[in-house]
Amino acid sequence: MNERILGRAVWHEWELDPDWISVNHGSFGATPRVVLATQQKWRQRMEVQTGRFFVRELPGALRESAARLGRFIGADGADIAFVENATVGCNTVLRSLRLTPDDEVLVLSHGYTAVRNAVRFVTERAGAKIIEAALPFLQAETDAIVASVTAALTPHTRLAVIDHITSPSALVLPIDRIGPACREVGVPVLVDGAHGPGQVPLDLRAIAVDYYVGNCHKWLCAAKGCGFLWVRPEHQLEVHPLAISNGLGRGFLEEFDWAGTRDPSAFLSLGAALDFHEWLGGRSLMARNKSLATEATTVVCDCLNTEPIASGELTAAMGLIQLPFAEPATDKIARVVRKRLLDAHVDVAVHPLEGALWARLSAYAYNDIEDYERLARALANVSLSM
């Protein structure tokens, strides 16, 4: 698809409200009409004869969907299990660990809160430790990021949890370098790829990591509740779903493909989302989104008289802008700003990070530069007064 017909020209493909400034695709995604229609067809097919569907149709359809996803992310479908989202996938790996009080789990200072909480839960229960690698932030550089991670590894590190793209700071981390550096000293790597699939190209066979979890509802525009867990074959017998069910002891896929009765339509309609992503441009869409995010970040930063924190290979389809508020950057202040913006029909992520308040914008197929010019004006005019 030619990029000239993206932006407002394809707005009608989604249920988006045209009166809003929607530049927050990275938080929840946006499911297009064609994927919602496909999901509904699967739901109807399920209800026509549920016994036949769950016993005869679902197993093959689920594996076909996994194989299709595998071709997109450079993986064997047999190594992919579907989960509801990346947080569930990270919890699955972490809860499968058998930690001792001597063990350590490494996380990043910009790690996603929910995943950091999961690490805290499993380490506290085992009496183990969390080790935090401080992520170089302002004017970040690849070499410094890799050095920060490797410096935090010790002989007691049982697992390194590395974000592919950090949620609070929107940095694309060099997992192609971090993975081998960790495995060289015998440390397995779990990549939290919540923002990876569809925002940046993926080839899991070429990346030296042990586990990769991703969301499909974000940058691939799948239905909500469609995530995946990829596990290297040598680790699969050690990993079990959060809900233990009939497949226990029967192998990786037997355990994950059936965890009890649930609506699998989000997983089964993934093919429609992948088709739609390709129709929008596939890899050229990813490049277009990155280019738009870079331009948008510059536009907003210029308006607020600030500077982008990263560029080049450390960025993709999201940008980060420091907000000009003198008040202490707290979750409470972030909620106030977010509320003011939502009241003004502006949807953009706002959060505190390292002593400042930040807005994280996203760029997707339905956005064009006018969205960010409007965003800049909205951010410049937002007030903290009650």
Phi, psi and omega per residue, in radians:
M1 nan 2.355 -3.135
N2 -1.265 2.313 -3.076
E3 -1.094 -0.370 -3.098
R4 -1.126 -0.356 -3.113
I5 -1.776 0.239 3.039
L6 -1.487 -2.855 -3.070
G7 1.247 -2.445 -3.093
R8 -1.069 -0.366 -3.136
A9 -1.150 -0.384 3.134
V10 -1.994 0.173 -3.119
W11 -0.955 -0.615 -3.071
H12 -1.180 -0.219 3.124
E13 -1.256 -0.258 3.111
W14 -2.016 2.999 3.066
E15 -1.572 0.306 -3.024
L16 -1.086 2.490 3.087
D17 -1.377 2.054 -3.073
P18 -1.211 -0.213 3.130
D19 -1.452 -0.085 -3.095
W20 -1.800 2.670 2.908
I21 -1.591 1.802 -3.059
S22 -1.825 1.636 -3.127
V23 -2.228 0.736 -3.092
N24 -2.288 0.638 -3.095
H25 -1.019 -0.559 -3.075
G26 -1.143 -0.396 -3.110
S27 -1.334 -0.867 -3.003
F28 -2.304 -0.087 -3.064
G29 1.262 -2.966 3.063
A30 -2.743 2.048 -3.059
T31 -1.506 2.144 -3.115
P32 -1.264 2.829 -3.082
R33 -1.007 -0.701 -3.068
V34 -1.140 -0.604 3.118
V35 -1.290 -0.706 3.084
L36 -1.064 -0.679 3.122
A37 -1.157 -0.709 3.107
T38 -1.150 -0.723 3.095
Q39 -1.043 -0.736 3.141
Q40 -1.137 -0.617 3.085
K41 -1.109 -0.705 3.087
W42 -1.136 -0.670 3.107
R43 -1.118 -0.729 3.111
Q44 -1.137 -0.730 3.112
R45 -1.070 -0.670 3.123
M46 -1.114 -0.665 -3.033
E47 -1.483 -0.230 3.124
V48 -1.079 -0.799 3.063
Q49 -2.672 1.660 -2.954
T50 -1.145 -0.660 -3.141
G51 -1.084 -0.828 3.109
R52 -1.063 -0.742 -3.088
F53 -1.087 -0.924 -3.050
F54 -1.216 -0.576 -3.076
V55 -1.497 -0.761 -2.999
R56 -1.798 -0.685 -2.981
E57 -1.605 -0.741 -3.024
L58 -1.057 -0.836 -3.064
P59 -0.951 -0.848 -3.132
G60 -1.199 -0.687 -3.132
A61 -1.142 -0.658 3.134
L62 -1.152 -0.763 3.135
R63 -1.191 -0.605 3.081
E64 -1.121 -0.702 3.106
S65 -1.142 -0.706 3.110
A66 -1.138 -0.677 3.117
A67 -1.132 -0.693 3.116
R68 -1.121 -0.761 3.087
L69 -1.091 -0.709 3.135
G70 -1.017 -0.708 3.118
R71 -1.121 -0.534 -3.127
F72 -1.347 -0.646 -3.061
I73 -1.786 0.121 3.108
G74 1.238 0.911 -3.092
A75 -2.574 2.833 3.033
D76 -1.439 2.262 3.137
G77 -1.010 -0.459 3.136
A78 -1.218 -0.236 3.125
D79 -1.746 0.142 -3.074
I80 -2.007 2.230 3.007
A81 -2.017 2.485 3.105
F82 -1.495 2.420 3.030
V83 -2.374 2.961 -3.043
E84 -1.217 -0.608 -3.122
N85 -2.906 3.060 -3.075
A86 -1.150 -0.578 3.099
T87 -1.079 -0.749 3.079
V88 -1.099 -0.725 3.135
G89 -1.085 -0.764 3.107
C90 -1.128 -0.753 3.085
N91 -1.031 -0.668 -3.126
T92 -1.050 -0.825 3.128
V93 -1.164 -0.822 -3.085
L94 -1.108 -0.714 -3.125
R95 -1.286 -0.230 3.086
S96 -1.535 -0.167 3.112
L97 -1.254 2.578 3.010
R98 -1.954 1.543 -3.058
L99 -1.515 2.663 3.037
T100 -2.089 2.918 3.140
P101 -1.050 -0.349 3.127
D102 -1.462 -0.135 -3.011
D103 -1.497 2.737 3.078
E104 -2.292 2.533 3.012
V105 -2.101 2.185 -3.098
L106 -1.574 2.338 3.026
V107 -2.243 2.938 3.106
L108 -1.747 2.647 3.140
S109 -1.118 -0.372 3.100
H110 -1.829 0.351 3.118
G111 -1.130 2.670 -3.132
Y112 -1.136 2.346 -3.024
T113 -0.956 -0.794 -3.096
A114 -1.065 -0.699 -3.133
V115 -1.269 -0.690 3.061
R116 -1.055 -0.665 3.089
N117 -1.119 -0.680 3.108
A118 -1.128 -0.711 3.087
V119 -1.107 -0.753 3.124
R120 -1.063 -0.693 -3.127
F121 -1.101 -0.856 -3.057
V122 -1.266 -0.594 -3.139
T123 -1.284 -0.721 3.130
E124 -1.099 -0.693 -3.111
R125 -1.161 -0.534 -3.129
A126 -1.639 -0.102 -3.041
G127 1.289 0.303 3.133
A128 -1.527 -3.082 -3.048
K129 -2.112 2.616 2.930
I130 -1.717 2.280 3.034
I131 -1.983 2.226 -3.094
E132 -1.835 2.216 3.014
A133 -1.619 2.084 -3.135
A134 -1.253 2.135 -3.091
L135 -1.526 2.084 3.041
P136 -0.993 2.273 -2.906
F137 -1.986 -1.266 -3.085
L138 -1.167 2.188 -3.073
Q139 0.940 0.867 -3.084
A140 -1.082 2.602 3.094
E141 -2.291 2.562 -3.065
T142 -1.023 -0.842 -3.095
D143 -1.037 -0.700 -3.126
A144 -1.182 -0.621 3.118
I145 -1.147 -0.840 3.128
V146 -1.063 -0.743 -3.127
A147 -1.119 -0.656 3.125
S148 -1.109 -0.727 3.140
V149 -1.184 -0.874 -3.069
T150 -1.128 -0.568 3.134
A151 -1.185 -0.404 -3.111
A152 -1.535 -0.172 -3.141
L153 -1.309 2.468 3.097
T154 -2.349 2.986 3.075
P155 -1.080 -0.217 -3.116
H156 -1.718 -0.013 -3.097
T157 -1.258 2.040 3.135
R158 -1.577 -0.463 -3.084
L159 -2.773 2.458 2.999
A160 -1.938 2.150 3.125
V161 -1.759 1.946 -3.009
I162 -2.086 2.269 3.059
D163 -1.370 2.373 3.023
H164 -1.265 -0.877 3.030
I165 -2.252 2.080 -3.056
T166 -1.177 2.401 -3.126
S167 -1.236 -0.861 -3.075
P168 -1.285 -0.512 -3.034
S169 -2.008 -0.070 3.035
A170 1.050 0.531 3.124
L171 -1.579 2.302 3.035
V172 -1.494 1.929 -3.043
L173 -1.506 2.624 -3.086
P174 -1.406 1.241 -3.091
I175 -1.154 -0.374 3.082
D176 -1.185 -0.325 3.062
R177 -1.805 -0.631 -3.124
I178 -1.177 -0.727 -3.122
G179 -0.990 -0.972 3.125
P180 -1.069 -0.631 -3.139
A181 -1.103 -0.667 3.116
C182 -1.276 -0.790 -3.092
R183 -1.181 -0.459 3.103
E184 -1.066 -0.524 3.107
V185 -1.837 0.308 3.019
G186 1.386 0.398 -3.134
V187 -1.830 2.050 3.069
P188 -1.152 2.679 -3.087
V189 -2.156 2.221 2.989
L190 -1.840 2.069 3.114
V191 -1.707 2.126 2.999
D192 -1.477 1.677 -3.094
G193 -1.740 0.671 -3.113
A194 -0.902 -0.663 -3.089
H195 -1.802 0.095 -3.016
G196 -1.367 -1.059 -3.001
P197 -1.046 2.120 3.128
G198 1.633 -0.348 3.061
Q199 -1.625 -0.630 3.079
V200 -2.346 2.671 3.092
P201 -1.119 2.565 -3.112
L202 -2.252 2.465 2.968
D203 -2.521 1.564 -3.022
L204 -1.152 -0.472 3.114
R205 -1.138 -0.428 -3.063
A206 -1.663 -0.054 -3.088
I207 -1.858 2.237 -3.088
A208 -1.465 1.185 3.035
V209 -2.206 2.925 -3.037
D210 -1.776 -0.570 -3.132
Y211 -2.429 2.469 3.053
Y212 -2.411 2.184 3.068
V213 -2.010 2.492 -3.102
G214 -2.553 2.769 3.006
N215 -1.755 2.470 3.007
C216 -1.806 -0.280 -3.100
H217 -1.378 -0.221 3.134
K218 -1.470 -1.622 -2.956
W219 -1.431 -0.130 3.014
L220 -1.749 -0.090 3.057
C221 1.069 0.534 3.047
A222 -1.293 3.034 3.084
A223 -1.176 2.652 3.127
K224 -1.055 2.425 -3.129
G225 1.634 0.366 3.128
C226 -2.082 1.754 3.048
G227 -2.271 3.075 -3.123
F228 -2.550 2.753 3.057
L229 -2.203 2.083 3.064
W230 -1.850 2.265 -3.098
V231 -2.286 2.292 3.049
R232 -1.031 2.481 -3.052
P233 -0.919 -0.628 -3.085
E234 -1.193 -0.242 3.140
H235 -1.841 -0.105 -2.914
Q236 -1.144 -0.584 3.142
L237 -1.238 -0.269 -3.134
E238 -1.578 -0.220 -3.026
V239 -1.832 2.239 -3.107
H240 -2.233 2.571 3.121
P241 -1.141 2.776 3.129
L242 -1.088 -0.621 3.076
A243 -1.731 1.858 3.094
I244 -1.310 2.266 -3.072
S245 -2.376 -2.639 -2.992
N246 -1.149 -0.373 -3.040
G247 -1.488 0.049 -3.093
L248 -0.947 2.224 3.120
G249 1.486 -0.019 -3.099
R250 -1.788 0.110 3.109
G251 1.922 2.869 -3.027
F252 -0.928 -0.978 -3.056
L253 -1.244 -0.645 3.104
E254 -1.037 -0.664 -3.130
E255 -1.266 -0.731 -3.016
F256 -1.483 -0.561 -3.057
D257 -1.254 -0.434 3.083
W258 -2.254 1.830 3.090
A259 -2.039 0.422 -3.066
G260 1.872 3.013 -3.104
T261 -1.190 2.198 3.093
R262 -2.679 2.930 3.102
D263 -1.481 1.906 -3.101
P264 -1.603 0.174 -2.984
S265 -1.121 -0.503 3.096
A266 -1.130 -0.696 3.115
F267 -1.199 -0.724 -3.013
L268 -1.317 -0.402 3.115
S269 -1.592 0.123 -3.128
L270 -1.068 -0.608 3.126
G271 -1.013 -0.666 3.106
A272 -1.135 -0.649 3.108
A273 -1.167 -0.721 3.114
L274 -1.152 -0.664 3.066
D275 -1.095 -0.732 -3.122
F276 -1.160 -0.711 3.104
H277 -1.062 -0.726 3.111
E278 -1.177 -0.677 3.116
W279 -1.086 -0.611 3.094
L280 -1.286 -0.275 3.093
G281 2.386 -0.253 3.127
G282 1.079 -2.141 -3.118
R283 -1.116 -0.577 3.104
S284 -1.202 -0.524 3.040
L285 -1.125 -0.769 3.125
M286 -1.039 -0.758 3.131
A287 -1.141 -0.710 3.118
R288 -1.112 -0.755 3.133
N289 -1.093 -0.722 3.115
K290 -1.103 -0.789 3.136
S291 -1.066 -0.750 3.128
L292 -1.133 -0.732 3.133
A293 -1.097 -0.686 3.109
T294 -1.108 -0.820 3.120
E295 -1.121 -0.736 -3.123
A296 -1.111 -0.745 3.131
T297 -1.063 -0.712 3.112
T298 -1.118 -0.744 3.136
V299 -1.048 -0.834 -3.097
V300 -1.235 -0.726 3.115
C301 -1.067 -0.710 3.114
D302 -1.076 -0.700 -3.135
C303 -1.151 -0.636 -3.078
L304 -1.677 0.037 3.114
N305 1.039 0.883 3.091
T306 -2.368 -3.086 -3.058
E307 -2.174 2.529 3.010
P308 -1.077 2.576 -3.084
I309 -1.549 -0.323 -3.080
A310 -2.644 2.892 3.126
S311 -2.716 3.075 3.038
G312 1.125 -2.344 -3.017
E313 -1.210 -0.232 3.126
L314 -1.535 0.051 -3.123
T315 -2.189 2.771 3.046
A316 -2.497 -2.138 -3.003
A317 -1.634 0.319 3.057
M318 -2.293 2.639 3.101
G319 -2.340 2.695 -3.079
L320 -2.112 2.312 -3.104
I321 -2.258 2.223 3.078
Q322 -1.318 2.309 -3.139
L323 -1.573 2.482 -3.002
P324 -1.517 1.075 3.111
F325 -1.956 2.352 -3.124
A326 -1.431 -0.345 -3.117
E327 -1.104 2.661 3.084
P328 -0.977 2.384 -3.113
A329 -1.397 1.809 -3.127
T330 -2.218 2.898 3.053
D331 -1.052 -0.638 -3.135
K332 -1.105 -0.802 3.110
I333 -1.098 -0.715 3.115
A334 -1.053 -0.711 3.117
R335 -1.138 -0.671 3.108
V336 -1.091 -0.821 3.141
V337 -1.099 -0.771 3.132
R338 -1.047 -0.727 3.130
K339 -1.117 -0.765 3.135
R340 -1.048 -0.723 -3.129
L341 -1.204 -0.752 3.105
L342 -1.093 -0.656 3.088
D343 -1.071 -0.504 3.120
A344 -1.623 0.236 -3.137
H345 1.096 0.736 3.087
V346 -2.125 2.100 3.129
D347 -1.922 1.799 3.091
V348 -2.534 2.529 -3.132
A349 -1.271 2.403 3.101
V350 -2.344 2.301 -3.141
H351 -2.781 2.747 3.051
P352 -1.477 2.599 3.099
L353 -2.786 2.149 3.065
E354 0.862 0.837 3.002
G355 1.493 0.018 3.139
A356 -2.307 2.909 3.108
L357 -1.838 2.372 -3.020
W358 -2.274 2.589 2.944
A359 -1.915 2.281 3.093
R360 -1.899 1.963 3.127
L361 -1.651 2.707 3.069
S362 -2.137 2.654 3.089
A363 -2.180 2.128 3.107
Y364 -2.313 -3.112 -2.998
A365 -1.001 -0.595 -3.070
Y366 -1.474 -0.062 3.141
N367 -1.620 2.660 2.926
D368 -2.437 3.046 -2.962
I369 -1.095 -0.453 3.123
E370 -1.085 -0.520 3.102
D371 -1.051 -0.680 -3.055
Y372 -1.456 -0.440 2.989
E373 -1.151 -0.711 3.052
R374 -1.167 -0.690 3.109
L375 -1.063 -0.763 -3.139
A376 -1.011 -0.767 3.126
R377 -1.140 -0.681 -3.138
A378 -1.152 -0.747 3.135
L379 -1.174 -0.632 -3.140
A380 -1.174 -0.463 -3.058
N381 -1.778 -0.083 -3.085
V382 -1.168 2.469 -3.097
S383 -2.099 2.539 3.087
L384 -1.613 -0.105 -3.102
S385 -1.167 2.460 -3.104
M386 -1.450 nan nan
